[in-house]
Amino acid sequence: MSKLLPNERHQAILATLQQQGRVLAIEMAARLNTTEATIRRDLRQLAAQNLCKRIYGGALAPTPATGHIAERIALSGDEKQQLAQAALALIHTEQVIFLDAGSTHLYLADLLPRDRQLTVVTNALSVASRLLERPGIRTILIGGEIDAQVGGCVDAKAVAEIGSFQFDIAFTGVCAYDADSGFTALRYQEAQFKKQVLARAGNVAVLCTRDKFNTYAPYTLLPASQVDYLVIARGGHLQLEQQVTLSGGNVLYIPTENGE
């Protein structure tokens, strides 16, 4: 294979990031018939443009969980709908549930059964408004300043109010996942709020779309070993599934295209 121009290498690296979520410098060097030092330089240049995040030995793709929630809800919409449908198996009578801000949880809010005397606590006005359309569900809205990027309240007032609850199960939103960092969040205040929620939860559930695997967000949130229920597509991330199950957690799968 002849040597590629810098722009051609960059396109090849970005294509690999889009397909796999991460690249390793040594593997890309061999694939593109160049040196590992050259690939590292390429990765530094791409990272400077916020097109990837440098890690030891390579790079991760940035998380897709950016922008306003109205923009995110349509991304992977079919998968989010399936994740929400599968998560209904975790809903039981008279539970106190925390439903985090996030586009996937809007789908779940639309599906929650109205005949199980549920109490749903949320920090997201969008989630609460969906639940107002479902009489029979008691809804408690956590207050504070609404962060438009998060889609909910995550400030000091919201953190203080969380201390009043003990949740049977908390559905927490995540921005990214990689094997070294676990589940992560895009903003510091958001991560701190979520940690307070998790500390009040008897069970922790994560609904994760495939586009968040092997991606980067800067603030650590939740190791896979502390997830009680992981809802994903089958075969989405085998290492993650193993981490959850080896720690005593459970994995729920959405249907695949062939119905399995």
N, C-alpha and C positions, 0 to 999 in steps of 0.2 A: 504493500500500500504506500503510495507517495505521501510525502508530508503535507499536512493541511495548513492553510493560512489561519492566522489567529481567529478571524471571524468564523471560519468553518469549524474550528475546534470548539469555540464557544457555543455554536448552534448544536453540535453533537453532545456537549455536556448538558445543555439545557434540555435537549430531547430525552436524555437518560434520566435527568432529574424528574421530568414530567412523567415518565413511565415507571420509574422505580422509587422515586422519593429521595434517593441518596446516590452519591457517586464516591468511589474510592480512587484516589489519585493513581495508585499503582496499576489498577485495572484499566483506567482510562488511558494511561500512558501506553500500555501494551496494545490496546485496541486501536489507538490513533497513531501508532508508530512514532512516538515522541518520547521525551524524557519525563520523569516524574516531576522534576523541578519546573518544567514548562507547564504541566497541568496545574501545579500548585499556584504558579503565577496567574494562570487563567482563572482559577477559582478566586484568587484575591481580587481580581478585576471584576468578576461577576458579583462577588459579595459587596464590593463598593457600590454597585448599582442596585443593591437589595434584591438581587435575583437568586441568591442562595445564601446559606449560612455556613461559614467554615467550621469544621470540626476536625478533630485529630485524624489525619489520614485521608480527608476528603471533604465532603460538603453535604448538607441537607437542603431540601427544597423548603421555601417559606410556607407557613401554614396558609391554607385557603380561607381560613376563618377571619377575614378582614372585611372592612366596610360596614355599612349600616345593615341592620337585621333585615330590612325590607329587600336589600340586594341579595342577602345570603339565603333567604328562604327558598328561592327558586333553584339554587345550586343543589344538584343531586336529590331533587325533589322526590323521585320515585323511591330512592333508597331510604330517605328519611321517613317516608310514609311507611315503608316496610319495617324499619326499626321501631317506630312507634307502635305498630300493630303487634310485633313480637313482644314488646315491653308490657303489653296488657296482662301477660301471664304473671307479672310481678305484683299486680294490683289486687288487694284483698279488702274485705269488708272492714269498715271503721278504721282504716289506716290514716295516720297523719303523714302526709307526703310533702316533701319539698320539690318543687319543680323550678329549676334554674332558668335564667334567661338563656335564650338560644333558639335558633330556627327549628331544630329537630323537636324541641319540646313544645313548640306550637302545634305540631302535628299530633303529639301525644295528648295535649290539652283537648283537642277536638274529638278524641276517641275515648276519653275517660268515662267509665260507666256512671250513670246517674243514680243507680239503685243500691249503692254499697255504703252509703253514709260516709263518704270520704271527706277529709279536711285537707285542702291543698294550700300550702304556703308558697308564695312566689315573690321574687323581687322584680318581676317583669310586668309592666302595665299591659303589654300585648298578650301575655299568657292570661292575666286576670280578666281581660276583656273577653277572651275566648270562653273562659269558664262562666262568665255571666250569662252566656247563651246556653248553658247546660244546667238548668235548675236541678237541685238535689245534691249539688256539690258545694260544701262550705268553703269559701275562698277567703284567705287572709293575705293582704298585700303588704309586703315589707316596704317601708317608706325611706325617703332620703332623696338626694339629687340623682336624677336619671342620667346615666352615662349613655349617650346615643350610640357609641360604638359597641358597648357591651350589650345594650338593649335592656338594661335594668339598673337598679340601685345597688351600689357596692361600696358606698362611703361609710364613714364612722357610725352614722345613725343606723344604717342598715345592719352593720356588724353588731351593734348594741342590741337591736331588736331580735336578732337571731338567738341571743342567749335565753329568750323566753320559751324556746321550743325544744322538744325531743322528737325527732322524726323516726317513724318506722322505716322509711326508706327515702333516700335523697337521690334524685336524678340530677347529676351534676354535669354541666356543660364543659367540654374540653376543646382546646384550640388545636392541639398537635400531640403527636406521640412518636417517640423513638425509644429504642431499647435502653439507651444509656440514661436518659433523663426522665423516662416515664411520661405521664400526661402533663402537659404544660399549658400555661395561659399567656396571652399577649400582653397583659397589663398587670403591674404589681398590685394595685389596689384590688383588682378583680381576683387575683390569686389568693390574697389574704382573706377576702370575704368568703371565697369558696372553701378555704381551709376551716374557717369557723363553722360553716354549714356541715362539713364532713365530720367535725368533732362532735356534732349533736345528732348524728345519724346512726341508727341501729344497723342499717344496711346501705351500701353505696352502689348505685347503678350508673353505668356509663353506656350511652348509645353513641357509637362512633362510626362515622362514614369512612369509607376506604381512602378518600382523598386526604385524610389527616394522618395516615400512617407514614412514618419516616419523614416527618416534616418538623419544622422548628418553630418554637415560640419561647421567649426568654425566661419565663418565670415558672419554676417547678411547682407542681400542684399536688400530684397524686401518683405514687408508685403503683404499678400493676398489682403488686402483692396485696394491696389494700382494697382492691375492687371485689365486691361480693357478687355482682352480676354485670357481665359484659355482653352487650348486644351488638353483633356485627354480622357481616356477610361471611359465610363459611369459607375458610381458607384465606381470609383477608390478611391475617398476619399470624402465622403459626407460632412464632416466638412469643408474641403477646398472649395468645391463647394458652400456651404452656405455662407462662408466668402466673396467669390468673388461676388456672386449675391446680397447679402445684401448691399454691398458697391456700387452697380450700375454697376458692371462688367458683362460680358457675358461668358457663358461656351459653348464650342463647343465639341461635342462628336465624337469619332471615332466609326466605326461600331463594334458591338459585334460579337461573333461567330455565333449567330443565325440571324445576319443581321439587328438587331434593331438599 
